């Protein structure tokens, strides 16, 4: 790996450090996410990492924001290309599961960040903010797929779908043999059918 130098252009440096944060968190776990491990993954000095991320909490904040941005961009593409509101709802929910290497890695990062929020009000607030955007999106998609439903039913259904999808992804991240992609897809299909979607 080509080392990151202090003279490297800032966007490339930022991208390399972001990728290193992601790799360490997803591949080694939250307990090994340190300034030193990120520096090793990026092929740079700890001082250079500290210039961008002054402490471990900054690394965690960055990983969570990166996860939010990656998934937001993907779901916006899925919504834009869906044939109808129900197809959009299905596609967006499916991307929240651990169905391929990318989403399985994201699930591991999400679970790691969730664990880090325990006892940390700042990280918990960031988590709530990003989850609020996700809840709003799913609620909007449920309302579009079932326009005759009253708001309380839309909200309850959206929350239940989110809980199922995120629960399946978390379980699959730790036990992929029991929750392979085919099983997760079947769970999603059965849940949507049960709700009349």
DAURHU-V919094 format. One record per pair of residues at least 6 apart in sequence whose C-alpha atoms are under 6 Angstrom apart, sorted by the first residue. I is the first residue (numbers start at 0). J is the second residue. If there is no record, write none. Layout:
i:I j:J
i:I j:J
This chain:
i:2 j:42
i:2 j:43
i:3 j:43
i:16 j:41
i:19 j:37
i:19 j:40
i:19 j:41
i:20 j:37
i:23 j:32
i:24 j:32
i:25 j:104
i:25 j:107
i:25 j:108
i:29 j:111
i:33 j:55
i:35 j:45
i:38 j:44
i:38 j:45
i:74 j:91
i:78 j:87
i:81 j:87
i:84 j:143
i:84 j:144
i:85 j:144
i:88 j:140
i:96 j:164
i:96 j:168
i:97 j:103
i:97 j:168
i:98 j:180
i:106 j:168
i:107 j:172
i:116 j:122
i:116 j:123
i:137 j:157
i:138 j:154
i:138 j:157
i:142 j:153
i:171 j:178
